[in-house]
Amino acid sequence: MTAPLSSPALHRSRPKVAIIGAGPGGLAAAMLLAASGARVTVYEKDEVVGGRTRTLTSPEGYSFDLGPTFFLYPRILKEIFSRCGADLEKEVDMRRLEPQYRLLFEQGGNVTTLDASANLERMEAAIARISPGDAKGLRPFMQENRAKLEAFRPVLERAFSTAADMIRPDMIKALPLMKPWSTVDKDLARHFKDPRVRLAFSFQTKYLGMSPFKCPALFTILSFLEYEHGVFHPIGGCGAVSNAMARVAERLGADIRLNSPVDRIAFEGKRAKGVEIGGTRHDADAVVVNADFAGAIPKLIPNHLRKTWTDKKIGKARYSCSTFMLYLGLDRTLPGVAHHNVILSEQYRQNIGEIETGVIPEIPSLYVQNVGATDPTMAPEGHSALYVLVPVPNLIVQPDWAQQSARFREIALDRLKVLGLGDLRPHIKYERIVAPQDWESDFNVGFGATFNLSHELPQMLLFRPGNRYRDVDGVYLVGGGTHPGSGLPVIYEGARITTGLLAADLGLSGAPSRPTADSGFQAATPVTAEP
């Protein structure tokens, strides 16, 4: 007699996966694992999803992204949505920006402006107005980095678990293009002689919290990605992307539990068996950690179980800079101010040296987002939501930040005058500050290092914490602290790597999305639009 379909002999129970943290990596993992047949529960300590990619709101009606405001290389997330039966473009209203951002170079008391365009003819003309001889370097730069990305992409799309992974054919092929002996600035000097033009293509190393004068030459691909694939703004901010990811994950059956801080991972020997919350154990066949690596791992995994990343090694590792944030609700609009603005101090290189040694810059460079230039949903009519980010020392090199915040607020507000807006203080109707000590205390960011472990070669690939945590069984990592590294598209790619390993280990029938030949992204604003 044939057994009924519901017979346990024919149906193996679906594996249970606990995910700690609903940041972009945790949400991507939840989507992919739920689509692959796992029973997924996400435990998020805060009352909203998104981690640092969330939306802050005020009673006065202002909204701000907490962290990332640039949405780059949407191809990866589009593929993840597609794998999960969803369409990113239907879930989120994305606008491609043109120009992409405005750069303001300070020199000798004057300010030179460059509106960065993904239209190469327009960008060549913009470069020529600053340094005529450098315009001819743009297309060779693009061609070279197109080849570099294609060579290095396979390396960034797979795990590094053993020493053998460092000598696989794709790594050997990519290594000469990686130029481990050079830096971003030195590599750009082959194409652009004017330091200001090089800064236009190297300030992006700040996405990794690093200096272009020390960041490995590989990362010239960061600015290339912007010009090749566009800079996008999701209506409602990057937090809208996190909310969309949570919706899709829940449609696939994932259980997202807010206000659920995990105290520790439950182990039996060296194998993770679940998570503990408030004295209660929640069993799982595997645990995915999306919390900040330096801030969370010492609390989640006992030191005696960590042979490679002990408390001592975590304390001695190299970390990114921190950021001093101002979120300002203004009772006026900001005509003439671009959506993204990067104010590059004449003392830019000095700023970087100061930040690395713990000195707080007196004339800092900074990034300013005027989201109202594109998105009317982030502030009441006639008002503006202004986002200000200033790179500053982390708490390792500058432990006395709490005593500096009030003074540095005045420095940051004075620096906004470079935008030609005068003193904005009388127009501030809402204000929130997030300084390095707040990143650590309020958002559990280890040492206030906003961009996580730095991306120096000794902390990349095999030398970064593994996607499958190597010292214990059943623990996996996603987020900026693991391979491939920081930045939204890189974190999404890391989630694909991690869930691929986990799916194979648990015997899940589905597989994470992989790059496809047809994964273009249609945008509401074409790159050829007139500024």
ROMITI-96647 format. One line per field, with one value per residue (C-alpha): residue number from 0; residue in one letter; x, y, z. Coordinates in steps of 0.2 Angstrom, whole numbers, plus 5000, padded with zeros to 4 digits. Each point is the difference from the previous one (the first is absolute). Last residue first. Layout:
N
resi	(NUM,...);
resn	(a,...);
px	(X,...);
py	(Y,...);
pz	(Z,...);
% end
This chain:
531
resi	(530,529,528,527,526,525,524,523,522,521,520,519,518,517,516,515,514,513,512,511,510,509,508,507,506,505,504,503,502,501,500,499,498,497,496,495,494,493,492,491,490,489,488,487,486,485,484,483,482,481,480,479,478,477,476,475,474,473,472,471,470,469,468,467,466,465,464,463,462,461,460,459,458,457,456,455,454,453,452,451,450,449,448,447,446,445,444,443,442,441,440,439,438,437,436,435,434,433,432,431,430,429,428,427,426,425,424,423,422,421,420,419,418,417,416,415,414,413,412,411,410,409,408,407,406,405,404,403,402,401,400,399,398,397,396,395,394,393,392,391,390,389,388,387,386,385,384,383,382,381,380,379,378,377,376,375,374,373,372,371,370,369,368,367,366,365,364,363,362,361,360,359,358,357,356,355,354,353,352,351,350,349,348,347,346,345,344,343,342,341,340,339,338,337,336,335,334,333,332,331,330,329,328,327,326,325,324,323,322,321,320,319,318,317,316,315,314,313,312,311,310,309,308,307,306,305,304,303,302,301,300,299,298,297,296,295,294,293,292,291,290,289,288,287,286,285,284,283,282,281,280,279,278,277,276,275,274,273,272,271,270,269,268,267,266,265,264,263,262,261,260,259,258,257,256,255,254,253,252,251,250,249,248,247,246,245,244,243,242,241,240,239,238,237,236,235,234,233,232,231,230,229,228,227,226,225,224,223,222,221,220,219,218,217,216,215,214,213,212,211,210,209,208,207,206,205,204,203,202,201,200,199,198,197,196,195,194,193,192,191,190,189,188,187,186,185,184,183,182,181,180,179,178,177,176,175,174,173,172,171,170,169,168,167,166,165,164,163,162,161,160,159,158,157,156,155,154,153,152,151,150,149,148,147,146,145,144,143,142,141,140,139,138,137,136,135,134,133,132,131,130,129,128,127,126,125,124,123,122,121,120,119,118,117,116,115,114,113,112,111,110,109,108,107,106,105,104,103,102,101,100,99,98,97,96,95,94,93,92,91,90,89,88,87,86,85,84,83,82,81,80,79,78,77,76,75,74,73,72,71,70,69,68,67,66,65,64,63,62,61,60,59,58,57,56,55,54,53,52,51,50,49,48,47,46,45,44,43,42,41,40,39,38,37,36,35,34,33,32,31,30,29,28,27,26,25,24,23,22,21,20,19,18,17,16,15,14,13,12,11,10,9,8,7,6,5,4,3,2,1,0);
resn	(p,e,a,t,v,p,t,a,a,q,f,g,s,d,a,t,p,r,s,p,a,g,s,l,g,l,d,a,a,l,l,g,t,t,i,r,a,g,e,y,i,v,p,l,g,s,g,p,h,t,g,g,g,v,l,y,v,g,d,v,d,r,y,r,n,g,p,r,f,l,l,m,q,p,l,e,h,s,l,n,f,t,a,g,f,g,v,n,f,d,s,e,w,d,q,p,a,v,i,r,e,y,k,i,h,p,r,l,d,g,l,g,l,v,k,l,r,d,l,a,i,e,r,f,r,a,s,q,q,a,w,d,p,q,v,i,l,n,p,v,p,v,l,v,y,l,a,s,h,g,e,p,a,m,t,p,d,t,a,g,v,n,q,v,y,l,s,p,i,e,p,i,v,g,t,e,i,e,g,i,n,q,r,y,q,e,s,l,i,v,n,h,h,a,v,g,p,l,t,r,d,l,g,l,y,l,m,f,t,s,c,s,y,r,a,k,g,i,k,k,d,t,w,t,k,r,l,h,n,p,i,l,k,p,i,a,g,a,f,d,a,n,v,v,v,a,d,a,d,h,r,t,g,g,i,e,v,g,k,a,r,k,g,e,f,a,i,r,d,v,p,s,n,l,r,i,d,a,g,l,r,e,a,v,r,a,m,a,n,s,v,a,g,c,g,g,i,p,h,f,v,g,h,e,y,e,l,f,s,l,i,t,f,l,a,p,c,k,f,p,s,m,g,l,y,k,t,q,f,s,f,a,l,r,v,r,p,d,k,f,h,r,a,l,d,k,d,v,t,s,w,p,k,m,l,p,l,a,k,i,m,d,p,r,i,m,d,a,a,t,s,f,a,r,e,l,v,p,r,f,a,e,l,k,a,r,n,e,q,m,f,p,r,l,g,k,a,d,g,p,s,i,r,a,i,a,a,e,m,r,e,l,n,a,s,a,d,l,t,t,v,n,g,g,q,e,f,l,l,r,y,q,p,e,l,r,r,m,d,v,e,k,e,l,d,a,g,c,r,s,f,i,e,k,l,i,r,p,y,l,f,f,t,p,g,l,d,f,s,y,g,e,p,s,t,l,t,r,t,r,g,g,v,v,e,d,k,e,y,v,t,v,r,a,g,s,a,a,l,l,m,a,a,a,l,g,g,p,g,a,g,i,i,a,v,k,p,r,s,r,h,l,a,p,s,s,l,p,a,t,m);
px	(5103,4994,4995,5013,5002,4981,4989,4987,5012,5001,5013,5008,5002,5000,5016,4997,5010,4995,4985,5001,4996,4984,5000,5007,5013,5005,5018,4996,4987,5012,5014,4989,4992,5017,5005,4983,5001,5017,4994,4987,5013,5011,4985,4997,5018,5012,5009,5002,5001,4995,4998,4989,4986,4996,5008,4996,5000,4996,5016,5014,5017,4998,4984,4993,5001,5017,5007,5013,5017,4993,4994,5005,5008,5018,4996,4994,4981,4997,4989,4983,4994,4993,5014,4992,5012,4988,4983,4987,4987,4996,5016,5013,4993,4996,5018,5005,4988,4981,4993,4981,4992,4983,4994,5016,4998,5009,5015,5002,5013,5003,4993,5015,5004,5017,4989,4998,5017,4993,4987,5014,5012,4985,4996,5018,4999,4985,5007,5017,4998,4991,5014,5013,5006,5009,5011,4989,4984,5000,5007,4989,4992,4986,4983,4986,4982,4988,4981,4992,4984,4988,4989,5003,5016,5006,4986,5005,5014,5012,5008,4991,5014,5012,5014,5017,5017,5014,5018,5006,5008,5004,5003,4999,5017,4999,5015,4991,4988,5014,5009,4983,4997,5018,4996,4984,5007,4993,4984,4989,4982,4990,4982,4986,4983,5006,4998,4993,4984,5001,4982,4996,4995,5014,5001,5018,5008,5018,5012,5018,5008,5012,5016,5003,5007,5017,5000,5008,4984,4993,5016,4999,4982,5004,4998,5010,4997,4983,4991,5010,4993,4982,4989,4986,5008,5017,4992,4989,5009,5015,4989,4985,4985,4995,5004,4992,4996,4997,4989,4990,4993,4994,5006,4992,5010,4996,5004,5012,5004,5000,5010,5017,5013,5016,4995,4981,4999,4986,5004,5000,4989,4989,4990,4982,4991,4995,4996,5001,4992,5005,4985,5004,4988,5010,5017,4991,4994,5017,5009,4988,5002,5019,4998,4989,5014,5011,4989,4981,5003,5015,5014,5012,5018,5004,5006,5016,5004,4996,5008,5016,5001,5000,5011,5015,4999,5013,5013,5001,4994,5015,5000,4982,4997,4987,4983,4994,4988,5014,5009,4988,5010,5011,4993,4996,5016,5010,4993,5004,5018,5003,5010,4986,5003,5016,4996,4985,5011,5009,4984,4992,5016,5013,5010,4984,4997,4983,5002,5016,4990,4984,5007,5008,4983,4990,5011,4999,5015,4992,4986,5013,5004,4982,4983,4999,4983,4995,4993,5014,5012,4989,4998,5019,5003,4984,5003,5018,4994,4987,5013,5012,4987,4993,5017,5005,4983,5004,5018,4997,4992,5016,5009,4986,5001,4985,4989,5007,4992,4983,5002,5005,4986,4987,5008,5000,4982,5001,5001,5010,4995,5017,5001,5015,5000,5012,5010,5016,4992,4984,4993,4981,4994,4982,4991,4994,4995,4988,4993,4991,4984,4994,4981,5002,4989,4996,5018,5007,4989,4995,5001,5014,5013,4994,5002,5018,5004,4993,5011,5016,4996,4996,5019,4999,4987,5008,4992,5008,4998,4985,4990,4989,4982,4993,4981,5002,4998,5017,5004,5016,4999,5011,5016,5010,4990,4986,4985,4991,4997,5018,5008,4995,4998,4997,4991,5002,4993,5010,4993,5012,4989,5000,5019,5002,4988,5007,5018,4995,4992,5015,5012,4990,4998,4987,5011,5004,4993,4994,4998,4988,5003,4983,4995,5004,4985,4998,5002,4990,4985,4990,5000,4990,5010,4996,4993);
py	(5343,4993,4982,4988,4989,4996,5004,4988,4986,4983,4988,4987,4982,4990,4990,4993,5002,4986,4999,4989,4981,4991,4982,5003,4987,5008,5003,5004,5013,5007,5002,5008,5011,5007,5004,5008,5010,5006,5006,5011,5006,5005,5009,5010,5004,4991,4984,4984,4991,5004,5015,5010,4988,4981,4987,4981,4989,4982,4993,5010,5007,5004,5010,4997,5017,5001,5014,5009,4993,4988,5015,5016,5005,4999,5009,5016,5001,5007,4990,5009,5015,5010,4996,5006,4988,4986,5006,4995,5013,5010,4998,4998,5011,5013,5000,5004,5015,4999,5017,5004,5016,5007,5017,5007,5016,5012,4989,5000,5013,5005,4989,5000,4982,5005,5006,4982,5001,5011,4987,4986,5011,5005,4981,4997,5010,4991,4983,5002,4994,4984,4997,4996,4983,5006,4987,4985,5010,5003,5016,5011,5000,5013,4996,5013,4995,5015,4997,5015,5010,5009,4985,4988,4990,4983,4997,5013,4990,5006,5017,4997,4987,5014,4988,5008,4991,5008,5005,5007,5017,4997,4981,4990,4992,4981,4995,4993,5015,5012,4992,5000,5018,5005,4991,5010,5017,5009,4994,4989,5004,4985,5004,4988,5006,5017,5017,5013,5003,4994,5000,5008,4995,4989,4982,4996,4983,5002,4986,4998,4985,4987,4995,4982,4986,4991,4985,5000,4999,4987,4990,5001,4995,4985,4999,4985,4988,5005,4987,5006,5018,4995,5004,5013,5014,5000,4998,5015,5017,4994,4991,5012,4989,4990,4983,4985,4985,4982,4985,5011,4999,5016,5000,5011,5009,5017,4995,4985,4994,4983,4984,5006,4986,5002,4990,5003,5018,5013,5017,5015,5014,5002,5016,4998,5017,4994,4982,4997,4983,4994,4992,5006,5015,5004,5001,5010,5013,5001,5003,5014,5008,4999,5009,5013,5003,5006,5015,5003,5000,4989,5011,4992,5003,4992,4984,5005,5017,4994,4983,5009,5010,4984,4990,5011,4989,4987,5013,4996,5014,5009,5017,4998,5000,4988,5000,4987,5012,5013,4991,5009,5016,4992,5005,5018,5001,4995,5015,5012,4993,5005,4987,4988,4983,4993,5009,4990,4985,5010,5007,4983,4992,4989,4984,4989,5004,4991,4999,4989,4989,4997,4985,4992,5002,4993,4985,4995,5005,5009,4987,4987,5009,4995,5008,5014,5001,5005,5016,5012,4988,4998,5019,5003,4997,5009,5014,5003,4999,5014,5009,5001,5006,5013,5007,5000,5010,5013,5004,5011,5013,5001,5013,5013,5000,5008,5005,4984,4989,5007,4998,4982,4997,5006,4989,4986,5001,4993,5018,5007,5019,5008,5016,5010,5010,5014,5004,4994,4983,4992,4987,4998,4983,4999,4983,4988,5013,4992,4989,4984,4999,4984,4997,4984,4984,5000,5004,4987,4986,4985,4981,4998,4997,5016,5010,4993,5004,5018,5001,4996,5011,5015,5006,5015,5008,5015,5005,4988,5003,5007,5004,5015,5005,5016,5001,5011,4985,4994,4985,4989,4988,4984,4994,5001,4984,4999,4994,5010,4998,4995,4984,4990,4981,4993,4983,4990,4983,4994,4996,5009,5015,5002,4999,5013,5013,4998,5001,5017,5006,4995,5008,5016,5001,4990,4993,4982,4988,4983,4986,4985,4985,4994,4983,4985,4994,4982,4990,5014,4995,5015,4993,4984,4984,4988,4983);
pz	(4920,4984,5000,4992,5016,4999,5015,5004,5000,4991,5008,4989,5006,4984,5000,5017,5016,5013,5011,5015,4998,5004,5006,5017,5005,5016,4996,4982,5005,5013,4987,4987,5014,5004,4982,4996,5016,4995,4984,5009,5011,4985,4992,5017,5004,5011,4997,4989,5013,5018,5010,4988,5002,5000,5011,5003,5016,4999,5005,5010,4996,4981,4999,4983,4992,5007,5010,4989,4997,4986,4990,5008,5017,4996,4983,5009,4999,5017,5012,5002,4990,5015,5012,5016,5009,4996,4993,5012,4994,5015,5010,4986,4987,5014,5006,4982,4998,4995,5002,4997,4996,4996,4997,4993,4990,5012,4999,4981,4999,4982,4986,4988,5001,5009,5014,5005,5008,5014,5005,5001,5011,5011,5002,5004,5016,5006,4996,5007,5018,4995,4987,5014,4993,4985,4992,5005,5000,4982,4992,4989,4983,5000,4994,4998,4995,4997,5000,4992,5003,4988,5000,5014,4999,4993,4987,4988,4993,4987,5006,5016,5005,5003,5005,5007,5000,5010,4999,5017,5004,5019,4998,5016,5003,5004,4989,4985,5001,4999,4986,4990,5004,4994,4983,4999,5006,4985,5006,4989,5002,4992,4996,4995,4995,4994,5008,4988,5010,5018,5007,5017,5017,5003,5007,5003,5003,5005,5000,5006,4991,5005,4992,4995,5011,5001,5011,5018,5010,4989,5001,5019,5001,4990,4981,4995,5015,5005,5010,5016,4997,5002,4985,5000,5011,4992,4983,5002,4999,4990,4987,4999,5001,4985,5008,4992,5011,4994,5005,5012,5018,5009,5017,5013,5013,4993,4983,4997,4982,4991,5000,4995,5000,5009,5016,5000,4997,5002,4992,5012,5007,4984,5000,4995,4998,4983,4995,4981,4996,4982,4990,4982,5002,5016,4990,4986,5013,5009,4984,4996,5017,4997,4983,5008,5012,4986,4999,4997,4982,4996,4994,4987,4994,4983,4993,4991,5008,5017,4998,4994,5016,5010,4988,5005,5015,4993,5003,5019,5011,5008,4991,4996,5019,5007,5007,4987,4992,5004,4985,4990,5002,4986,4983,5004,5011,4984,4992,5014,5001,4981,4991,4995,4991,5007,5016,5003,5005,5012,5008,5001,5008,4993,5004,5001,4981,4999,4981,5003,5012,4990,4990,5015,5009,4987,4998,5019,5010,5015,5001,5004,5016,5006,5002,4988,4993,4982,4991,5004,4992,4984,4999,4999,4982,4994,5013,4993,4982,5003,5011,4985,4988,5012,5004,4981,4997,5014,4996,4986,5011,5011,4988,5002,5019,5009,4985,4991,5013,4998,4981,5002,5011,4987,4987,5012,5005,5018,5006,5014,5003,5004,5010,5004,5017,5003,5016,4993,4996,5005,4988,5000,4992,4994,4998,4987,4988,4996,5013,4996,5009,5008,5006,5010,5000,4981,4995,5012,4992,5010,4999,5012,4987,4992,5016,5001,4982,5002,5016,4990,4985,5011,4998,5012,5012,5008,5016,5012,5019,5010,4985,5004,5002,5006,5005,5016,5011,4993,4989,4998,4985,5000,4992,5016,5006,4987,5010,5014,5018,5004,5006,4984,5001,4983,4999,4984,4997,4985,4983,4988,4998,5019,4999,4987,5008,5017,4994,4991,5016,5010,4989,4998,5019,5009,5014,5006,4988,5007,4987,5002,4988,4991,5007,4989,4990,4994,5016,5009,4990,4994,4982,5006,4999,4985,5005);
% end
